[in-house]
Amino acid sequence: MNCDVTKSIIGDGCFIENSTVTNSVIGLRSLIHAGCTIEDSLLMGADYYEQYDECEALPDCLPMGVGAGSTIRKAIVDKNARIGMDCNIINKEGVMEASKEEQGFIIKDGIVTIVKDAVISAGTTI
C-alpha cells in the first residue's frame, strides 16, 4: 500500500503500509506499519496471523511485526518478532559481537539478529 520497494522480495500475505523497502527479503505474513525503512535486511515473517484478542492477552499489546516509524538496516529479524514504534535496529555503535538474547537480540560479525519471538520495546535503538 503506497510503498517504495526496490530490489527486494516480498513474501505472500504481507501488509506493508507507506514504507520504504530496499535490497531486502520480507517473509510470509510480515506486518510493517507506516513510515518504516527497511534496508539490506531479512525479515522472516510470522508463523500465523495474530488475532486482535491474542495481542490483548499480552502485556502492552505489542503486535507481531515492525511498529510505525522504525528503521531496520543490515539486520535479520527472526519469526514472530515484535518491534515497537520508532525503533532503530541499525547497529549504531558498530558492535561486532554481542550476545543479549535476554534483551531479544544478538550481534555476530556486526549484523544484528532479532531472535525468534523477541519483543523490542518502542523507541529502542540497537
Secondary structure, 3 states (H helix, E strand, C coil): CCCEEECCEECCCCEECCCEEECCEECCCCEECCCCEEECCEECCCCCCCCHHHHHCCHHHCCCEECCCCEEECEEECCCCEECCCCEECCCCCCCEEEEHHHCEEEECCEEEECCCCEECCCCEC
